[in-house]
Amino acid sequence: MSVFPSDRVFIIAEAGVNHDGVLADALTMVDVAAEAGADAVKFQTFTAEAALTARAMKADYQVANTGQGGNQLDMVKRLELDAAAHDALHARCRERGIAFLSTAFDMDSLRLLARYDMPAIKIPSGDLTWGPMLLAAARMGRPLLVSTGMATLDEVRDALAVIAFALTRDGDPADLAETHTVFDTPQGQAALQNAVTLLHCTTQYPAPVEAVNLRAMITVAETFGLPIGYSDHTLGLTVPVAAVALGARVIEKHFTLDRARSGPDHAASLTPDELTAMVRAIRDTEAAMGSSEKAPSAAEAPNRLVARRSLVAARPIAAGVILKPDLMTAKRPADGLSPMRAWDLAGSTAARDYAADDAIEDRA
């Protein structure tokens, strides 16, 4: 198992439940994500009764986005996709050359997803504190994307400790303290390095820009020394592109076929055209990041001659005249001495006659 991702930003087009439980729409979303240039399209896998009780009421954003109150259970039941639908989605992803991903929200769903060649297992922010799920997901032998929305650093540390235990020990831990004992070992840290990418996230749909706190993404990366990514719920393209500039190696962003639909996540999602634009902007941004070395680039090197200046005679100078600063100036092109040499040459004797604009020679 290797670190996920590796050579470039991995872009996940999050279909989630924006198919509204309709397989045909889910298949179309695979097509849209592939055409946009995303690396993966991700869905959500669950049985409503296994993930929710009837007393789990809708979040405020879900009430606002769906236009009605009530509990989450009734809403989510309409969004389920069965095993056959998952098979169809996985097959379509293979046809379109895009990776299939889905997030499991219950243990049976995690087992279902084990049959597919997903490049990673996603732990959603809401399950960061579900120890047994972390344990089971980590033991599937695939890289983990661990989302940290709503979390404190201590909660992230607890989750990583459970994952470290799962990757290096058998059975269940006696208690959380035992997982932290493993987390603090070189073996535990090495296991995490080889398996986990953390995702900064703000769990609100849509998330206000001022609530994103991208600097916290850097804090998380520096605190745990792990690859970092960003799961975005803001409107527009600005924040995910900024996250890439700050070092995100994974970007996850919701998209929809129609933002006017009434499901819980449509309002915080990109349209197909916007998804394409985001992918393009991310690729441009990572290309622009380039190298940390400050030196003339190959693209600008030819312009040094025409954009910079040379040291030239400001007016005619006779041979034998003592050069003074007012006898010299700097003009384009840069085909002679650097103007920085003016102070060095001041006080020397002109070795020949100079016409105005003649390049001053090194021997003066």
N, C-alpha and C positions, 0 to 999 in steps of 0.2 A: 504494500500500500504506500502510495507516495503523497506528498503534500498536494493539496487541491486549492487553487489551480496552480499552473506552472508558468508558462511563457507569456501569457497576456491576460488582460482582464476577461474574466468569464462572465458573460451576460446571460442572466436568466430572465426570460419573459414569463412573468407570473400570470398564468391563466386563472389559477385558484379555482373559485367557484363561479366565475363570470360566464360560464356556459349555461348557468341557470338549470342544471340538471338535464340538458338536452345534448345527447351524444353528437348529433350532427354539428351543433355549434362548437363543441369541444374539438372535433376534428378540424373544423375550419380554423380554429385558433392555433392548432399546430401549423397549418399552412401559413397563417399570417406571421407567426413567430419565425418560421423558417425563411420566409421571404424578406423579413426585416433584417435578417442576418444575426439573430440571437444564437447563442451557443446551445441553449437548452430552453425547453418550455416546461413549466412546472404546474402541476395540478394539486388538488387536495384529496386525500383518500380517507374515508371515515364511514362508520355506521353511526348514525346520529345518537341512538340510544346508548352506545358504548362510550360516547364522549360527553354527553350532556344529561343532566336531570331536567325534569319539567320545571323546576324552580329557577333555572338559569335564565334570567330575563335578558332581553336584548340590551346591548350597550347603547348609549345615547347616539353614537354615530350610526348604528344599525337602524335605530328608529328613524333618524333623519334621512338616511339613504334609501330605506325601503318605504317610508311614508306610513308606517304603522307600527304599533307597539306589540306586546305579546312576548312569548318566550323564544329563546333561541332554538329550542328543539323543533318546533313546528316549522320555523324558517329553514333550518338546516336539512331536515328530512327531504325537502323538495330538491336539494342540491346534490344528493348522493349519486355516485356512478358505481355500477356493480363491477364484478370481476371481468365480465365479458367486455364491458366498455373500456376497462383498463387495457385489456389485450388489444383492442382495436386502436386505442391511442398509441400504445407502444409500437404497434405495427406501422401506423402512419408516420410516427417519428422516424422510424428506420427508413421508410420510403423517402422522406424529405431530408434526410441527412442532418437531423437535429437531435440532441440528446433528450431523452425522456426523464423527467423528474416528477416526483409527487411527495407531498408531506403526509405522513401517517398521523392520525389523531387518536388511534387506539391500537392495542397490541395485535389484534387480528389483521388490521390494515397494514401494520408493519410487516407481518408475515406474508401478506399478499404481495407487497412490494418487493420482497426478497427474490421473487421469480424473474424480475426484470434487471437488465444490465444498466442500472442507473449509475452515473458517475459519482454520486454522493448521496448521503442520507441527510435530509434537512430536519433539524430540531427547531420547531417554531418557538417564538418568544414565550407564548403561553405555557409551554411545557418545559421550560428551563428548570423548573423546580420539581419535575416528576422524575424522581430517581430511578425507579424501575424501567421507565421508558428510555432514559439515557443509557442505562446499563445494557438493555436489549439492543438498542440502535448501534451502540459502539461495538458490540460483538458481531455485527453483520459483516465486518471486515472491509468496510468501505470508508472513504473519507467522510468527514462530518462537517456540515455547515450548521453552526450553532448560533441562532439569532438571540440577541440580548435585549430586545425591547422590554421596557418596564423594570429592568434589572439594576441592582447595585453591583459594585465590584465584588462584594462578598458573595452575592448570589451567583455571579459568574464563576468565581473561584470554587464554590461548592459544586457547581455543575461539572467543571473541569476535573475536580477531584474524583467524582463518580466515574467520569469517562476514563481517567487515568487508571482507576481500579479495574474497570471493565477490560481495558486493553492489556493489563499485565497480571491479573489475578483471575482465578476461577471462583465460581459461587457468588454468594451475596456478601456484602460487607456486614460486619457486626454492627456498625454504626457509622455515622458520618465522619467521626474522628478517624476511623480506620482509612477511609478514602483519602483524607488529607495527609495521612502518613505516607501513602503511596504517591500522592501528588508532589510531595516534597523530595522525592528521591530522583536521582538522575535517570533511572529507568522510566519513571512516570513522566518526567518532563520530555524525554526523548519520544515516548509513545505519543504524547500530545502533539509534538512537533511534526510527526509523521502522519497525523490523522485529522487535525482540527483547524478549520478556518472560522474565526468569530465574525459575526455580522452585527455591526452597529444598527440600531433600529429605533424608531419612535412609533409606538403602537397607538396610532390614531389614524382615522381614515376619513377625509384626507388629513395629513399632519401639517399643522402650521409651520411655515419656514422657520419662525423664531423658536420653535420647540425642537428643532433637529439637533442642534448642538454638535456639529461635525467635529469640533475639537475633542469631544469625548471619544470619538472613534480612534483618534491618535492615542489618547490615554489608555484605552483598552489594549491596543496593540503593544504599547510600551510596557504596560503592567504585566502582561502575560507572555510577551515575546512570541506571539503567534501571528500568522497571516490574518489580515483584516479585510472585511468587505462591508458592504452597506446594503441593507434592505430598505427601499424607499417607499414612502406613502405620501409624499408631497405631490402637489399639482405641478405639472410641467417637467422640464428637463434640467433645470439649472442645478439642483442639488445633487443628483447622481453624477453629473459631469464634474462638479466640484469635488465630490468624494473621490473620484478617480485621480484628480490632480493632487489630492492629499494622501494617496497611497492605497486606495481600495483595490483589491485584487478580484473581487466578486461584486457584481451589481445585480440586484434583484428588483424588478419593477413590475407592478400590476399593469395589465392591459385588458381591453375589452373590445368587443365588436361594435358596441354602441353605448356610449356613456349615459344616454338617456334612460337606459333600463333601470328597473327598480330594485335590483339585487343589492346586497350589503356592501359590495366593493366597487361597483361600477363608477361611482362618483369620484373615486380616488385613482382611477386608472387612465392609462394612455389610450388614445385611439390607434388604429393600425398605422396611420401615417406618422403619428407622433412617436410610436415605437421605433419605426425605421429611422426617424430623425435622431432619436436618442442613441441608437446603436452607432450611427455615423458620427455623432458628436463625441462619443466615448472613444471610438477608434482614432479620431483626429486628436483628441486630447492625449491619449497614451503615446501617439506618435510624436506629438509636440513635447512631451516630457523629456525625451531623448536621454542624453548623458549628463552626468553631474560635472563633467569637465568643462571649464570655461576656456574655449579656444575658437578661432575662426572656423566656422563650419564649411564644408565643401561647397555649399550653395552660395555663401557670401564671399569666399576667398577671391574670386575674380573681381569683385567690386572694390577691393582694397586700393587697386591702382587708380580707379576713377573717382573714388569718394574721398580719399585722403589727400594730403598735401605734401609738397616738397619745399625745401628751403631754397628760395630764389632771390635774385637781386631786386631790391625795391626800385632802383634807378641805376643808370650806368655807373660802373665802378672801374677806376683805372688800376692797372697793375701797380702794386706797391702801396696802395692805400690801406690804412689800418681799418679792418672791419669793425663796425659798431652796430648795435642792434637796429638802429634806424635805417641802415643800409640794406637790411635783409627783411624779407617777409615770407609768408607761406601761401602757396597757391597750388591748385590742382594741375596736373595729376601727381601721384606719388611715385614718380620715376627717378627721384633723386634722394638727397639726404632728408632724414626726418626733421621736421621743424624743432624737435626737442634738442637738436644739435646747435641751435643758434647761440646759446650761452657758451658752449664749448669753443665755438669759432670766434666769438667776439674778442678783439684784441690781436688776432692773427693778421697776417699781411696777405692781401689778395695776390695770388700767384699769376694772374693774367687779367686781361680786360674782361669785364662782364657787361653785356647789354642788359637792359631791363628785362626781367623775367627769365634770364639765364639761370640754370640750376647751379647753385653754389657747390663747388667741389670740396671733397673732404680735405684736400691739402690747401684749400683756400687760395 
